């Protein structure tokens, strides 16, 4: 699957199997813009730019500390 970067318009290659059914953040290697996308069966369902946001600190459930609610032994 190929898509154009929402920021710079360059083509991004998303041919890896992991992107056939995917929901999450990706980064353009040309301009370093972060985008949130969802794909289903190799087709882009939706996508929007994450302007001014570092995807590593976006505080979405998939990126929160998984051990935060557990007690230490």
Residue pairs with C-beta under 8 A, 6 or more apart in sequence:
1 14
1 15
1 19
1 20
1 39
1 42
1 43
1 44
2 11
2 12
2 13
2 14
2 15
3 11
3 12
3 14
3 37
3 44
3 47
4 10
4 11
4 12
5 11
5 12
5 28
5 30
5 31
5 33
5 35
6 33
6 35
6 47
6 48
6 49
7 28
7 31
7 33
7 35
7 49
8 28
8 30
8 31
8 33
10 28
10 30
10 31
12 26
12 28
12 29
14 26
14 39
19 39
19 42
20 39
20 41
20 42
21 39
21 40
21 41
22 37
22 38
22 39
23 37
23 38
23 39
24 36
24 37
24 62
25 34
25 35
25 36
25 37
25 50
25 55
25 58
26 34
26 35
26 37
27 33
27 34
27 35
27 55
28 34
28 35
33 49
33 50
34 49
34 50
34 53
34 54
34 55
35 47
35 48
35 49
35 50
36 47
36 48
36 49
36 50
36 55
37 44
37 45
37 46
37 47
38 44
38 45
38 46
38 47
39 45
50 58
55 63
56 63
57 63
